[in-house]
Amino acid sequence: MTTMFTPDHEWINIEDHEAAIVGITLHAQDALGDVVFVDLPEVGRTYKQGDAAGVVESVKAAADVKMPVSGEIVEVNEALRADPALANRDPMGEGWFFKVHVSDMAEFDRLMDPPGYDALLAKL
């Protein structure tokens, strides 16, 4: 299992070659506060790296969930739609947003690894 991070505080985890799981980081959910609504992408839709694929709304603000890599959405987390607070309780686990079939693994390889993301957070 390989988890990488974006400067916009999304994480992506590739467990196998079928699909990668995407969510927001602990830092992102801390900054947002209590999540009250999520807008998830449509299954089958294709996005480019950096595109807004969803929205997360909290009591404080709303933020786009951006695509860490280019690819096609193959599944969304319906449990998160039903209970948006999952993004607060378990952002790196049960609070995942969607799964994507990665179309360009080179994009994944250019994302931040855990030490790189920790270094980014240390500068904030």
N, C-alpha and C positions, 0 to 999 in steps of 0.2 A: 504494500500500500504506500503510495507516494502522495503527499499533500503539498501543494504549492499555494502561493498567495499573490494577490494583486495589491498595488498601491492604494486601491479604492476599498480595501478590506473585505474582499471576497476570498474564499478558499475554494480549491478544487482538489478533489481526491480521485485518483485513478486506481481502482482496485483490479480491474481486468481490462480487456481490450474492447468490451462491449459498450460501456458508458462510463462517464466520469460524473461524480456527484459534486454539486456546487451549493455553497451557502455563504452566509456572512460570518465574519470572525467575532470572537468574543469582544474585541475592541469596538467593532461596529455596533453590536447590540448594546454595549455599555454607553456609547455615545448617543444612541437613539433613545434609550430609555424603554419603557414598556411598549412593546409592539402590539398594535391593535388591529392591523389589517395588512394582508399581503396580496399583491396582484401578481399571479404567476403566469409564465408564458404559455403559449398554446403548443401542445404536443404536435410535432411534425414541422414546426416552423424553424427556419434556419437563420442564424445570426452570425455576424462577424465579431471578432474580438473587439471588446470595448463598447459594443452596442448595449443599450438598456434593454434588458430582457424581462424585467419585472420591477415592482415597486414594493418597498416596505414602508409602512406608516406607523408612527408611534405617537405617544402623547406629546412629544416634543417637536417632531419633524417628519418629513417624508424624504426618502432617498431612493435613487435608482439602484437596482441590482444589475450590475454590468456583467457581460459575458467575459470570463477570463480567457477563453479561447473561442475560435470559430467552430461552429458545428450545429447539429440539428438536435432540438429538444426531443428526447425520447420518453420522458416521464416527468411528472410534477408531483410534489408532495401534498396530496390531498389532505393529510392529517394537519399540515401546517395551515392550509386554507381554513380548515374547520377550527383550529386552535392556534392563532398567530403567536401566542405567548410561548409556543415551543421554541421560537427563535431566540427568546430570552433564556429559557430554562436549559436548553441543550443546543446552542448554536452550531457546534461542531459535530453534532450527532443527529438526533431525531428531528432537529430543527432545520434540516437541509431544505433547499428550495426546489431544485430540479436536477435532472440527469441529462447529460448531453453526450452525443456521439461526436468525439473530437475529430475534426477534419484535417487539422494540421498539428501534429505532435511537436513540431519545432516551436510553435507558440507556447505550448505547455512548458517546454524545456527552458524558455526564456523568462518564466515567472520566478518570483522569489521563493527560495527554499526557507524552511523554518528559521535558521539563523539570520538570513537576510531580512525576513519579516520582523524578527525581534529587533534588529538594528534600526529598521524604519520606525518601529514603535518607540524606541529609546530616544529618537529625535523629536517626537511629538510633545 
